[in-house]
Amino acid sequence: MFNKILIANRGEIACRVIKTARRMGIRTVAVYSEADAGARHVRLADEAVCIGPAAARESYLRPEKIVAAALATGAQAIHPGYGFLSENEDFAEACQASGVVFVGPPVAAIRAMGSKSEAKKLMEKAGVPLTPGYHGDNQAPEFLKQQADRIGYPVLIKAAAGGGGKGMRAVNSATEFLDALASCKREAKSSFGDEHVLIEKYLQRPRHIEFQIFGDSHGNCVYLFERDCSVQRRHQKVLEEAPAPGMTPERRAQMGKAAVDAAKAVGYVGAGTVEFIVNQDGTFYFMEMNTRLQVEHPVTEMITGLDLVEWQLRVGAGDTLPLLQEQLVIRGHAIEARIYAEDPDKGFLPSTGKLIHLAPPQESANVRVDTGVEQGDEITPWYDPMIAKLIVWDDSGSQSRDGALARMLQALADYRVVGVANNIGFLSRLVACPAFAGADLDTGLIERERGFLFPDAAEIPREAWLVAALAELLTDRRRSAARASRSSDPHSPWATTDGWRMNGTALRHIHLRAGETEKLVSAGYQSGGAGGFSLLLDGVSSAASASTQPGTGDFTQLVVDIAGRRLNTSVIAAGEKRHVFLDGMSYCLVLVDPLFHAAGSGGAEGGLVAPMPGKVIALIASPGQVVEKGAPLLILEAMKMEHTIAAPAAGTVKSFRFGVGEQVGDGAELVEFVVKKP
């Protein structure tokens, strides 16, 4: 076994590999970019080496720098994680040439499966079922359109060297094809350095089911059952579960054999995933093979009780597989949710910023959190905006999936994230959605259930306003006590903020706002202020009290009693914002200073601004062009995804502030736009 390994990755997968290596007594070396100098994976590793600037192409995507770091630190092997260079044959070859073990499949297997089109040719020879499509080398746009017309719409354009939903577009009609192809090729070139695409029939209501396979260098190969990854947005997985609901033993054996046949066809060694597109009637087609560990591997670990990273390291060191096929069993049901810094209500637009407060649910045998960040860390525009993977497991027989759903809802309700937009509320609705709860699954579930998943903004409950007000009152009390303790007379009555008055009752007015709604909470001090308060909101008075939970040291964790109803809640202050976590939901209120009147600002009025830092990659409109509302004006690339900036109304494009290839900051004015007068 290895004594020291280098991890050629970052974030949660680097932390995940470090955890297993440490348990096995293996020392670890982290690599990091300048942007990741203080990252969690760097803090956890035994050693760390800086390999370049923030941009991945200058650091994490530079094979020579990573191999050099391995040689300089005496690492015997390199674990690539997933993404970045994990499926790069040149990197695997460079490791081999330097005498460092690449913890992954042979170079030939990566090469064979690295191109989706070439992989499909191999699978056809191996007798694995294929989706109808075009997988050839002719990449002329008009020829590809002819192939799409022949296959019949809808079709799916896919980057041949791609993965993770990047470089992929669904096209519903011939008129949309060429624009979608151009966009797909740009994204594929940016993400993978290869704009080669293939065309496939886009199946109606398909499921995405993948099989975890494992091979060793002694000719053994097994499948560790399946994962259902049907719930996706932008062709990227959101929820994954194992085993797949409704999978019969006969179908599992049939698909598992096809997955193993696919692996054996390329002499596969190590962890891999064979992905299938599955019709509602159970017929299945080979989609692609990922020659690496998958993001969603924890659900397989939970139902098998195995550590797949340990298997990778043992196989990489030349050991045989720890178990044979007949020794592998499924126990219980597991679900994984990807916690992202993104805004689902804005088309899942990624969010950047400091994690002012980050409190995941308590981990146990049933709840697991894989993360690469901690409170105080930054979500930057340089890399994928994942905060964590939340995994739950339940083993209650035939009701295991229902138990896992309940555990996931509770764990999401317990998650606290402040500082960036996040998808926790969306995930809670997704897990509770009748279609998902009832296992009515397909890759279009999110679009199909938009009404349930994207409801109109609900009215903020009365309790949330009152809890925010109580948090302010307790904060004032704490600050007053701290000031008194530092004074020359800590027991002075003038330092006490208990609301005592000689004649009458003191009132404290707290102004709060949410969107366009502003409310005033008036607080009267009960029993001289030593006990609770009388809170007046919208003409209704409620007796209330609050205290901090022991050991918190601040006022984020509160036990609140409002009109006889006791609530365990949290309030996190971030500037003037007050994030209230209540009954599994979160609400953002703003504390309004009535003495402060901000001057109105024109700012970028008449223009359009960048929703986040990125790079302009295409100008669609031209200066002086008259456009209708919703017309695409330019394309911004950020966090490896394309974001189209569209006209907010009918009007005229006066000018562009940036050219193609230029970097822009968050909030930068991109277009000078004149709205058409009514």
C-alpha positions in Angstrom: 0.0 0.0 0.0 1.1 3.6 -0.6 2.7 5.6 2.2 1.9 9.0 0.6 -0.5 10.2 -2.1 -1.1 13.5 -3.8 -4.7 14.6 -4.5 -5.0 16.5 -7.8 -8.2 18.2 -7.0 -9.9 20.6 -4.6 -13.1 21.1 -2.6 -15.2 18.4 -1.1 -13.7 15.5 -3.1 -10.2 16.4 -2.0 -11.4 16.5 1.6 -13.2 13.2 1.1 -10.0 11.4 -0.2 -8.0 12.9 2.7 -10.5 11.4 5.2 -10.1 7.9 3.9 -6.3 8.2 3.4 -5.9 9.3 7.0 -8.0 6.3 8.2 -5.7 4.0 6.2 -2.6 5.6 7.6 -1.6 7.2 4.3 -0.1 10.7 4.3 -1.6 13.3 1.9 -0.4 16.1 -0.3 -2.8 18.8 -1.4 -2.3 21.0 -4.4 -3.9 24.5 -4.5 -4.3 27.6 -6.6 -3.6 31.1 -5.2 -7.4 31.5 -4.8 -7.4 28.3 -2.6 -4.5 29.1 -0.3 -6.8 29.0 2.8 -9.1 26.3 1.5 -10.3 23.4 3.7 -8.6 20.7 1.7 -5.3 22.6 2.2 -5.9 22.8 5.9 -6.6 19.1 6.2 -3.7 17.7 4.2 -0.4 16.8 5.7 1.4 18.9 3.0 0.3 21.3 0.4 1.9 22.8 -2.8 0.8 25.9 -4.7 0.5 25.2 -8.4 -0.5 28.5 -9.9 -3.0 31.3 -10.2 -6.7 31.1 -9.6 -7.8 30.2 -13.1 -8.1 26.4 -13.4 -6.3 26.3 -16.7 -3.2 27.8 -15.0 -3.3 25.5 -12.0 -5.6 22.5 -11.6 -5.5 21.8 -15.3 -1.7 21.8 -15.6 -0.5 18.2 -15.6 3.2 19.1 -15.5 2.8 21.2 -12.3 0.9 18.4 -10.5 3.3 15.7 -11.5 6.2 17.9 -10.4 4.5 18.4 -7.0 4.1 14.7 -6.6 7.8 14.0 -7.4 9.0 16.9 -5.2 7.0 15.6 -2.2 7.7 11.9 -2.7 4.1 11.0 -3.3 3.8 7.5 -4.7 0.4 7.9 -6.3 -2.0 10.6 -7.5 -5.7 10.5 -6.9 -7.4 12.7 -9.5 -10.9 13.0 -7.8 -13.5 13.9 -10.4 -13.6 16.8 -12.8 -10.4 18.7 -13.8 -7.8 16.0 -15.0 -9.6 12.9 -13.8 -10.4 11.7 -17.3 -7.5 13.2 -19.1 -5.4 10.6 -20.9 -2.4 12.9 -21.2 -2.3 13.4 -17.5 -2.6 9.6 -16.8 0.2 9.1 -19.3 2.4 11.7 -17.7 1.9 10.0 -14.3 2.9 6.7 -15.7 5.9 8.1 -17.5 7.1 9.7 -14.2 6.7 6.5 -12.2 3.8 7.8 -10.1 0.7 5.6 -9.9 -2.4 7.2 -11.4 -5.3 6.0 -9.2 -7.6 5.4 -12.0 -8.1 3.3 -15.2 -5.4 2.5 -17.7 -4.6 5.2 -20.3 -6.2 3.0 -23.0 -9.5 2.8 -21.2 -9.6 6.6 -20.7 -8.8 7.1 -24.3 -11.5 4.6 -25.4 -14.2 6.1 -23.2 -13.0 9.8 -23.4 -14.8 10.4 -26.6 -18.6 9.7 -26.4 -18.7 8.9 -30.1 -15.8 6.4 -30.0 -17.2 4.9 -26.9 -20.5 4.2 -28.6 -18.7 2.4 -31.4 -17.0 0.2 -28.9 -20.3 -0.5 -27.1 -22.0 -1.4 -30.3 -19.3 -4.1 -30.9 -19.7 -5.3 -27.3 -23.5 -5.7 -27.8 -24.5 -3.0 -25.4 -27.8 -1.3 -26.4 -27.3 2.2 -27.9 -29.6 5.3 -28.3 -30.3 6.1 -32.0 -28.0 9.0 -33.1 -25.0 10.2 -35.0 -21.6 9.7 -33.5 -19.3 10.4 -36.5 -16.5 12.8 -37.2 -18.2 15.1 -39.7 -18.7 18.3 -37.7 -20.0 20.6 -40.4 -23.0 22.5 -38.9 -25.3 21.8 -41.9 -24.3 18.1 -42.0 -25.1 17.8 -38.3 -28.4 19.5 -38.9 -29.2 17.0 -41.6 -28.5 14.2 -39.1 -30.8 15.8 -36.5 -33.5 16.1 -39.2 -33.0 12.4 -40.0 -33.1 11.3 -36.4 -36.2 13.3 -35.7 -36.8 16.0 -33.1 -36.4 16.5 -30.2 -32.6 15.7 -30.3 -29.8 16.1 -27.8 -26.5 17.8 -28.8 -23.7 16.5 -26.5 -20.0 17.4 -26.3 -18.2 14.2 -27.2 -15.5 14.9 -24.5 -18.0 16.3 -22.0 -19.7 15.6 -18.8 -21.5 17.3 -15.9 -24.2 18.7 -18.3 -21.7 21.1 -19.9 -21.8 21.3 -23.7 -25.2 19.8 -23.9 -28.4 21.2 -25.4 -31.9 19.8 -26.0 -33.3 21.0 -29.4 -37.0 20.7 -30.1 -37.2 21.9 -33.7 -35.1 22.4 -36.8 -35.2 26.2 -36.5 -33.5 26.0 -33.1 -30.7 23.7 -34.1 -27.9 25.8 -35.5 -28.0 28.4 -32.7 -28.1 25.6 -30.1 -25.2 23.9 -31.9 -23.0 27.0 -31.8 -23.7 27.5 -28.1 -23.0 23.9 -27.4 -19.7 24.0 -29.3 -18.6 27.2 -27.5 -19.3 25.7 -24.1 -17.6 22.4 -25.0 -14.5 24.2 -26.2 -14.3 26.3 -23.1 -14.9 23.4 -20.7 -13.0 20.5 -22.3 -10.9 22.1 -25.0 -12.7 20.1 -27.7 -15.8 21.2 -29.6 -16.6 17.9 -31.1 -20.3 16.9 -30.6 -22.6 14.0 -31.2 -26.4 14.0 -31.9 -28.8 11.6 -30.2 -32.5 11.1 -30.1 -34.0 12.9 -27.1 -36.2 10.3 -25.4 -39.5 11.5 -23.9 -39.6 11.1 -20.1 -36.5 9.0 -19.7 -34.8 8.1 -16.5 -31.1 8.4 -15.9 -29.8 5.3 -14.2 -26.1 4.5 -13.8 -24.2 1.5 -12.5 -21.1 1.7 -10.3 -18.5 -0.8 -11.6 -15.1 -1.7 -10.3 -12.3 -3.7 -11.9 -8.9 -4.8 -10.8 -5.6 -5.6 -12.7 -6.2 -9.3 -12.1 -9.2 -9.5 -14.5 -12.0 -9.2 -11.9 -14.9 -6.8 -12.5 -18.1 -6.3 -10.5 -21.0 -3.9 -10.4 -22.0 -2.3 -7.0 -25.6 -1.8 -8.0 -27.3 1.3 -9.4 -28.1 4.9 -8.7 -31.0 6.8 -10.1 -29.9 10.3 -11.1 -33.0 11.4 -13.0 -33.7 14.6 -11.2 -31.6 17.2 -13.0 -31.5 20.8 -13.9 -29.5 22.1 -16.9 -28.6 18.4 -17.5 -26.8 18.4 -14.1 -27.8 16.1 -11.3 -29.6 17.6 -8.3 -30.8 14.5 -6.3 -29.4 11.0 -6.6 -30.6 7.8 -4.8 -29.7 4.2 -4.5 -31.1 1.8 -5.3 -33.2 3.0 -8.2 -36.9 2.9 -7.3 -38.8 0.2 -9.1 -35.8 -1.7 -10.2 -36.5 -5.5 -10.3 -33.7 -8.1 -9.5 -34.0 -9.3 -13.1 -33.6 -5.9 -14.7 -30.7 -5.1 -12.3 -28.9 -8.2 -13.3 -29.4 -7.5 -17.0 -28.2 -3.9 -16.7 -25.4 -4.8 -14.4 -24.1 -7.4 -16.9 -24.2 -4.8 -19.6 -22.2 -2.4 -17.4 -19.6 -5.1 -16.7 -19.5 -6.0 -20.4 -18.8 -2.3 -21.2 -16.0 -2.2 -18.7 -14.4 -5.5 -19.9 -14.5 -4.3 -23.5 -11.8 -1.7 -22.6 -9.9 -3.7 -20.0 -11.1 -1.4 -17.2 -9.4 -1.1 -13.9 -10.6 1.0 -10.9 -13.8 2.8 -10.2 -16.1 3.7 -13.1 -19.7 4.4 -13.9 -21.7 3.2 -16.8 -24.6 5.4 -17.5 -27.9 4.4 -19.1 -30.9 6.3 -20.4 -34.0 4.2 -19.5 -37.5 4.4 -20.9 -40.5 4.2 -18.7 -41.1 0.7 -19.9 -37.7 -0.4 -18.7 -35.8 -0.6 -22.0 -32.4 0.9 -21.6 -29.6 2.3 -23.8 -25.9 3.0 -23.1 -25.3 6.7 -22.7 -21.6 7.1 -21.6 -19.0 5.7 -19.3 -17.3 8.0 -16.7 -13.8 6.7 -16.1 -13.6 8.1 -12.5 -15.4 8.2 -9.2 -18.7 10.0 -9.4 -19.9 12.9 -7.3 -22.8 10.8 -6.2 -20.7 7.8 -5.0 -21.7 8.2 -1.3 -25.2 6.8 -1.9 -23.6 3.6 -3.1 -21.3 3.6 -0.1 -24.3 4.0 2.2 -26.3 1.0 0.8 -23.2 -1.3 0.6 -21.3 -0.3 3.7 -18.1 0.1 1.6 -15.6 2.8 1.1 -15.0 3.2 -2.6 -12.0 5.5 -2.2 -10.4 2.7 -0.1 -11.2 0.3 -3.0 -9.6 2.7 -5.4 -6.4 3.0 -3.4 -6.2 -0.8 -2.9 -6.8 -1.6 -6.6 -4.3 1.2 -7.5 -1.7 -0.5 -5.4 -2.2 -3.8 -7.3 -4.6 -5.6 -4.9 -7.5 -7.7 -6.0 -11.1 -6.5 -5.4 -12.0 -6.9 -1.8 -15.3 -8.7 -2.7 -16.8 -10.8 -5.5 -20.2 -10.1 -7.1 -22.1 -12.7 -5.0 -20.7 -11.1 -1.8 -22.2 -7.7 -2.6 -25.6 -6.9 -1.1 -27.9 -3.9 -0.9 -29.0 -2.7 2.5 -31.5 0.2 2.9 -32.0 3.3 0.8 -29.8 6.4 0.4 -30.5 9.8 -1.1 -28.0 12.6 -1.9 -28.8 16.3 -2.3 -26.2 18.7 -3.7 -26.2 21.9 -1.7 -25.2 24.7 -4.1 -24.5 28.4 -3.8 -27.1 29.4 -6.5 -30.4 31.1 -6.8 -33.1 28.7 -8.2 -35.5 31.6 -8.7 -33.1 33.2 -11.1 -32.5 30.2 -13.3 -30.1 28.6 -10.8 -27.7 31.5 -11.3 -24.5 30.8 -9.2 -23.8 33.0 -6.2 -20.5 34.1 -4.8 -19.5 35.5 -1.4 -18.3 34.7 2.1 -20.1 32.0 4.1 -20.9 34.3 7.0 -22.7 31.4 8.8 -22.6 27.7 7.9 -24.1 25.1 10.2 -24.8 21.7 8.6 -27.0 19.1 10.3 -25.5 16.8 12.9 -23.8 13.8 11.3 -24.7 10.3 12.4 -25.0 6.8 11.0 -28.0 8.1 9.0 -26.8 11.6 8.0 -23.5 12.4 6.2 -22.2 15.7 5.0 -19.3 15.8 2.5 -18.0 19.4 2.1 -15.0 21.4 1.1 -15.9 24.6 2.9 -16.4 25.8 6.4 -17.8 28.9 8.0 -15.8 32.0 6.9 -14.7 30.5 3.6 -15.4 32.1 0.3 -17.5 30.8 -2.7 -15.5 32.3 -5.6 -16.4 32.7 -9.2 -13.4 30.5 -10.2 -14.8 27.1 -9.4 -18.0 25.0 -9.1 -20.3 26.6 -6.5 -21.0 23.5 -4.5 -21.2 24.0 -0.8 -21.7 20.3 0.2 -23.3 17.0 -0.5 -25.9 16.0 2.0 -26.5 12.2 2.2 -29.1 10.4 4.2 -29.7 6.6 4.7 -32.5 4.6 6.2 -32.8 0.8 6.7 -36.4 0.1 7.6 -37.2 -2.7 5.1 -39.8 -2.0 2.5 -40.2 1.5 3.9 -36.6 2.5 3.6 -37.1 5.0 0.8 -39.9 6.7 2.8 -37.6 6.8 5.8 -34.8 8.3 3.8 -37.2 11.0 2.4 -38.2 11.9 5.9 -34.6 12.1 7.1 -33.6 14.3 4.1 -36.4 16.7 4.8 -35.3 17.0 8.4 -31.6 17.4 7.5 -32.4 20.1 5.0 -34.5 21.9 7.6 -31.5 21.8 10.0 -29.1 23.3 7.4 -28.1 26.9 7.9 -26.3 28.9 5.2 -25.9 32.7 5.3 -23.8 34.8 3.0 -24.7 33.4 -0.4 -27.9 32.5 -2.2 -28.5 28.7 -1.9 -30.8 26.0 -3.1 -31.8 24.5 0.3 -35.4 25.7 0.2 -35.7 24.4 -3.4 -34.4 21.0 -2.4 -36.9 20.8 0.4 -39.7 21.4 -2.0 -38.2 18.9 -4.5 -38.0 16.1 -1.9 -41.5 16.9 -0.7 -42.8 17.1 -4.3 -45.5 14.3 -4.8 -43.9 13.2 -8.0 -40.5 12.6 -6.4 -41.9 11.2 -3.2 -44.0 8.8 -5.3 -41.0 7.9 -7.4 -42.6 9.2 -10.6 -39.2 10.0 -12.0 -37.7 11.3 -15.3 -35.1 13.8 -16.3 -37.8 16.4 -16.9 -39.3 16.3 -13.4 -38.2 19.8 -12.4 -39.7 21.4 -15.5 -42.8 19.2 -15.2 -43.4 20.2 -11.6 -42.5 23.9 -11.9 -45.8 25.0 -10.3 -45.0 23.1 -7.1 -41.2 23.8 -7.1 -41.3 27.5 -8.0 -44.4 28.8 -6.1 -45.2 32.5 -5.9 -43.5 34.2 -3.0 -45.5 33.3 0.1 -46.3 35.9 2.8 -43.8 35.9 5.6 -45.4 34.4 8.7 -46.1 36.7 11.7 -43.8 34.6 13.9 -40.8 35.4 11.6 -41.2 39.1 12.2 -41.6 38.7 15.9 -38.6 36.4 16.2 -36.4 38.9 14.3 -37.6 41.6 16.7 -36.9 39.4 19.8 -33.4 38.7 18.5 -32.7 42.5 18.2 -34.0 43.0 21.8 -31.7 40.3 23.1 -28.8 41.6 21.1 -29.3 45.1 22.7 -29.4 43.4 26.1 -26.2 41.5 25.5 -24.4 44.6 24.2 -25.5 46.6 27.2 -24.3 44.0 29.6 -20.9 43.9 27.9 -20.5 47.7 28.0 -21.5 47.7 31.7 -18.9 44.9 32.5 -16.2 47.1 31.0 -17.2 50.2 32.9 -15.9 51.5 36.2 -19.4 50.8 37.8 -20.8 47.6 36.2 -23.8 47.7 38.6 -24.9 51.2 37.7 -28.7 51.4 37.0 -27.9 53.6 34.1 -26.2 50.7 32.3 -29.4 48.5 32.6 -31.6 48.3 29.6 -34.6 46.6 31.2 -37.2 49.2 30.1 -37.8 50.5 33.6 -39.6 53.9 33.8 -40.8 55.8 36.8 -44.1 56.7 35.2 -45.3 54.5 32.3 -43.8 51.8 30.2 -40.8 52.0 27.8 -41.5 51.1 24.2 -38.9 50.0 21.6 -39.8 50.3 17.9 -38.1 47.9 15.5 -38.5 48.6 11.8 -38.1 45.5 9.5 -38.5 45.1 5.7 -38.8 42.2 3.3 -39.0 43.2 -0.3 -41.6 45.9 -0.6 -43.2 45.1 2.7 -42.2 47.0 5.8 -43.5 46.4 9.3 -43.1 48.0 12.7 -42.8 45.9 15.8 -43.4 47.8 19.0 -41.9 46.1 22.1 -43.0 46.8 25.6 -41.0 45.4 28.5 -42.8 43.1 30.9 -42.0 42.8 34.7 -39.5 45.6 34.6 -37.8 44.1 31.6 -36.3 41.2 33.6 -38.7 38.7 31.9 -40.4 38.9 28.5 -41.9 41.5 26.2 -45.3 42.5 24.8 -44.9 42.7 21.1 -47.4 44.7 18.9 -47.5 43.9 15.2 -50.3 44.9 12.8 -52.5 45.9 15.7 -52.2 42.5 17.5 -50.4 42.2 20.8 -48.5 39.0 21.8 -46.7 38.1 24.9 -43.2 36.8 24.1 -39.9 35.8 25.6 -36.7 34.4 24.3 -33.4 33.0 25.5 -30.3 31.7 23.9 -29.6 28.0 23.9 -26.8 27.0 26.3 -23.3 27.0 24.8 -24.1 29.1 21.7 -22.3 32.2 22.9 -24.4 34.4 20.7 -28.0 35.0 19.7 -28.2 32.7 16.6 -29.8 29.8 18.5 -33.0 30.9 20.3 -35.7 29.3 22.3 -38.7 31.6 21.7 -42.1 31.6 23.4 -44.8 33.5 21.5 -48.3 33.5 22.8 -47.7 30.1 24.5 -46.1 28.5 21.4 -42.5 27.4 22.0 -40.1 27.5 19.0 -36.5 26.5 18.5 -35.2 29.0 15.9 -32.1 30.8 14.7 -31.5 34.4 13.7 -28.2 35.2 11.9 -27.2 38.9 11.5 -25.3 39.8 8.3 -25.0 43.6 8.1 -28.5 45.0 8.1 -30.0 41.6 7.1 -31.6 39.3 9.6 -31.8 35.7 8.4 -34.6 33.9 10.3 -34.7 30.1 10.3 -38.1 28.9 11.4 -40.1 25.7 11.0 -37.7 24.4 8.3 -37.9 27.6 6.3 -35.7 30.6 6.1 -36.7 34.3 5.7 -34.5 37.3 5.0 -35.6 40.5 6.7 -33.8 43.8 6.7 -33.4 46.0 9.8 -34.4 49.5 8.8 -32.8 52.5 10.4 -35.6 55.1 10.4 -33.0 57.9 10.8 -31.1 56.9 7.6 -32.4 58.1 4.2 -30.3 56.9 1.3 -30.1 59.1 -1.6 -31.6 57.7 -4.8 -29.0 56.4 -7.2 -29.3 56.1 -10.9 -26.3 53.8 -11.2 -26.8 51.6 -14.2 -30.2 52.8 -15.0 -30.8 52.3 -18.7 -28.2 49.6 -18.8 -27.8 45.9 -17.9 -25.4 44.6 -15.3 -23.4 41.4 -14.8 -25.2 39.1 -12.3 -21.8 37.8 -11.2 -18.1 38.0 -12.3 -17.4 36.4 -15.6 -16.1 36.8 -19.2 -17.9 38.1 -22.2 -17.8 35.4 -24.9 -20.2 36.6 -27.5 -22.1 39.7 -28.6 -25.4 38.7 -30.1 -26.9 42.1 -30.9 -25.2 45.1 -32.5 -24.9 48.8 -31.4 -27.9 50.6 -32.7 -30.0 47.5 -33.1 -33.7 47.7 -32.2 -34.8 44.6 -30.2 -37.8 43.1 -28.6 -38.2 42.2 -24.9 -36.3 39.0 -24.2 -34.0 39.2 -27.2 -30.5 37.9 -26.4 -27.9 40.7 -26.3 -24.7 39.0 -25.2 -23.4 35.8 -23.5 -21.4 35.8 -20.3 -19.4 32.8 -19.2 -19.2 32.3 -15.4 -18.4 29.2 -13.3 -18.1 27.1 -16.5 -21.6 27.9 -17.6 -23.0 30.3 -20.2 -25.5 33.0 -19.1 -27.4 34.9 -21.7 -28.1 38.6 -21.0 -31.4 39.5 -22.5 -33.3 42.7 -23.3 -35.4 43.7 -20.3 -37.9 45.4 -22.6 -38.4 46.5 -26.2 -35.8 49.1 -27.0 -32.4 50.0 -28.7 -28.9 48.7 -27.9 -26.9 51.9 -27.7 -23.5 50.4 -26.9 -21.6 47.6 -25.3 -19.3 48.4 -22.4 -17.1 45.3 -22.9 -15.8 43.3 -25.8 -15.5 39.6 -26.4 -12.9 38.0 -24.2 -13.0 40.8 -21.5 -13.5 40.0 -17.8 -16.3 41.8 -16.0 -17.0 42.2 -12.3 -20.1 41.5 -10.4 -22.6 44.4 -11.1 -20.6 45.8 -14.0 -22.7 47.6 -16.5 -22.6 45.6 -19.7 -24.9 47.3 -22.1 -26.2 50.8 -22.5 -29.8 50.2 -23.4 -32.6 52.6 -24.2 -36.1 51.4 -23.5 -38.7 52.1 -26.1 -41.2 54.7 -25.0 -44.8 53.6 -24.9 
